[in-house]
Amino acid sequence: MRIRLTAVAPLSLLLSFAACAVAQIPAGITPPPIRMGLWQSTVSMQSGAMGPGRGGAPSTHQSCMTPDSWKDAMQKMQSRQQQQANCTTSNLQQDSHKISFDGQCSVEQGYNVTYHVEMFLDGDTAMHGTSTARMSGPMFPQPMTMSSTISSKWLSAECGDVKPGESKPLHP
């Protein structure tokens, strides 16, 4: 499993589904037991603002995952959060089959986001997961809920033109 805001991995795409829903993961967490190299992830989002069952077209990205790019993504994500919002993470659980956590962010403009992220490792070459975020604040007469599902698969040990730490969107 991978974590990266700019979509270095599936969980990173998951976290980027809402700019505020950024998880503050402890620095001591280690990369999960997956194959390093080129991964392809597809994220589908649904929003309460669009009505039940409504969402945008799925987005697919390829990313290059290395142990160093995973650690770098974690550090960048934490420093970005400290600059943009007051975020906390709780209930972090990681083992060789799953990672999950809850979080909450508050920003100066009075917006609040609470979220839950859960990713399952389906072996060392595939994973899937979900996230749910609830946003409230001055622009929301009622809180808005966004959810996403993610599916990710390992493609190759070689990343080709996708550099570690970067994501390449695929267009249909």
C-alpha positions as CSV (number, residue, x, y, z in Angstrom):
1,M,0.0,0.0,0.0
2,R,1.2,3.5,-0.8
3,I,0.5,6.9,0.6
4,R,1.1,10.1,-1.3
5,L,-0.9,13.2,-1.9
6,T,0.1,13.6,-5.5
7,A,-0.8,10.0,-6.1
8,V,2.4,8.1,-5.7
9,A,0.2,5.2,-4.8
10,P,-3.4,4.1,-4.3
11,L,-3.8,5.5,-0.8
12,S,-2.3,8.8,-1.9
13,L,-5.0,9.1,-4.5
14,L,-7.5,8.2,-1.9
15,L,-6.2,11.0,0.3
16,S,-6.3,13.5,-2.5
17,F,-10.0,13.1,-3.1
18,A,-10.6,16.2,-1.0
19,A,-7.9,18.8,-0.4
20,C,-8.8,19.0,3.3
21,A,-9.0,15.3,4.0
22,V,-5.3,14.9,4.4
23,A,-4.1,12.3,6.9
24,Q,-1.3,13.1,9.4
25,I,0.4,9.7,9.5
26,P,3.2,9.2,12.1
27,A,6.7,9.3,10.7
28,G,7.6,5.9,12.2
29,I,5.2,4.0,10.0
30,T,7.0,1.7,7.5
31,P,6.2,0.9,3.9
32,P,3.8,-2.0,3.5
33,P,4.8,-5.4,2.2
34,I,4.1,-4.8,-1.5
35,R,6.2,-5.0,-4.6
36,M,8.0,-1.8,-5.5
37,G,7.7,-0.4,-9.0
38,L,4.9,0.8,-11.3
39,W,1.4,0.7,-9.9
40,Q,-1.9,1.7,-11.5
41,S,-4.8,3.0,-9.4
42,T,-8.4,3.8,-10.2
43,V,-10.4,6.0,-7.9
44,S,-14.2,6.5,-8.0
45,M,-15.8,9.2,-6.0
46,Q,-19.3,9.8,-4.8
47,S,-20.6,13.0,-3.2
48,G,-23.7,13.7,-1.2
49,A,-23.9,17.0,-3.1
50,M,-24.4,15.2,-6.3
51,G,-27.2,13.0,-4.9
52,P,-27.3,9.4,-3.9
53,G,-25.1,7.2,-6.0
54,R,-23.8,10.1,-8.1
55,G,-20.2,10.8,-8.7
56,G,-17.7,11.8,-11.3
57,A,-16.0,9.5,-13.8
58,P,-13.3,7.3,-12.3
59,S,-9.8,8.6,-12.5
60,T,-6.8,6.3,-13.2
61,H,-3.2,7.1,-12.5
62,Q,0.1,5.3,-12.7
63,S,2.7,5.9,-10.0
64,C,6.2,4.7,-9.3
65,M,6.6,3.3,-5.7
66,T,9.9,2.9,-4.0
67,P,10.7,2.7,-0.3
68,D,12.3,6.2,-0.5
69,S,9.4,7.7,-2.4
70,W,6.9,6.3,0.2
71,K,8.9,7.8,3.1
72,D,9.3,11.2,1.2
73,A,5.6,11.3,0.5
74,M,4.8,10.8,4.2
75,Q,7.2,13.6,5.3
76,K,5.8,16.0,2.6
77,M,2.3,15.3,3.6
78,Q,2.9,16.0,7.2
79,S,4.6,19.3,6.6
80,R,1.9,20.4,4.1
81,Q,-0.7,19.7,6.7
82,Q,1.0,21.8,9.3
83,Q,1.0,24.7,6.9
84,Q,-2.6,24.3,5.7
85,A,-4.7,23.0,8.5
86,N,-4.9,21.8,12.0
87,C,-5.1,18.0,11.5
88,T,-5.0,15.1,13.8
89,T,-5.0,11.3,13.2
90,S,-6.4,8.6,15.4
91,N,-7.0,4.9,15.4
92,L,-4.1,4.2,13.1
93,Q,-3.8,0.4,12.5
94,Q,-1.3,-1.2,10.0
95,D,-0.4,-4.8,9.5
96,S,0.6,-6.9,6.5
97,H,-3.0,-7.0,5.3
98,K,-4.6,-3.6,6.1
99,I,-4.1,0.0,7.0
100,S,-6.8,2.2,8.4
101,F,-7.1,5.5,10.3
102,D,-9.5,8.3,11.2
103,G,-8.7,11.9,11.1
104,Q,-10.0,15.4,11.6
105,C,-8.9,18.7,10.2
106,S,-10.0,22.3,11.0
107,V,-9.0,25.3,9.0
108,E,-9.1,29.0,9.8
109,Q,-12.2,29.7,7.6
110,G,-14.3,27.6,10.0
111,Y,-14.3,24.4,7.9
112,N,-14.1,21.0,9.5
113,V,-13.4,17.6,7.9
114,T,-13.6,14.2,9.5
115,Y,-12.6,11.2,7.6
116,H,-11.9,7.4,7.7
117,V,-9.6,5.6,5.4
118,E,-9.3,1.8,5.0
119,M,-7.0,0.0,2.6
120,F,-6.7,-3.8,2.2
121,L,-3.7,-5.5,0.7
122,D,-4.8,-8.3,-1.6
123,G,-1.3,-9.7,-1.7
124,D,1.9,-7.9,-2.8
125,T,0.5,-6.9,-6.2
126,A,-3.0,-5.6,-5.6
127,M,-5.0,-3.6,-3.1
128,H,-8.4,-2.0,-2.7
129,G,-10.0,0.4,-0.2
130,T,-12.4,3.1,0.7
131,S,-12.5,6.5,2.3
132,T,-15.3,8.6,3.6
133,A,-15.1,12.3,4.5
134,R,-17.7,14.6,6.0
135,M,-17.2,18.3,5.5
136,S,-18.9,21.2,7.3
137,G,-18.5,24.9,7.4
138,P,-19.9,28.3,6.2
139,M,-20.4,27.1,2.6
140,F,-22.3,24.0,3.5
141,P,-25.9,24.6,4.7
142,Q,-25.8,20.9,5.6
143,P,-22.6,18.8,6.1
144,M,-21.5,17.2,2.8
145,T,-20.2,13.6,2.6
146,M,-17.8,12.4,0.0
147,S,-16.7,8.8,-0.3
148,S,-14.3,7.0,-2.7
149,T,-13.3,3.5,-3.6
150,I,-9.9,2.7,-4.9
151,S,-8.5,-0.3,-6.7
152,S,-4.8,-0.6,-7.4
153,K,-2.5,-3.2,-9.1
154,W,1.2,-3.6,-9.6
155,L,2.2,-3.5,-13.2
156,S,6.0,-3.9,-13.4
157,A,9.3,-3.6,-11.4
158,E,10.3,-1.0,-14.0
159,C,8.6,2.4,-13.9
160,G,9.4,3.5,-17.4
161,D,8.8,7.3,-17.8
162,V,7.0,7.6,-14.4
163,K,9.5,8.9,-11.8
164,P,9.4,7.9,-8.2
165,G,7.3,10.3,-6.3
166,E,5.3,11.4,-9.3
167,S,1.9,10.3,-10.8
168,K,0.9,10.1,-14.4
169,P,-2.9,10.4,-15.1
170,L,-4.2,8.0,-17.8
171,H,-6.9,9.4,-20.1
172,P,-9.6,7.1,-21.4
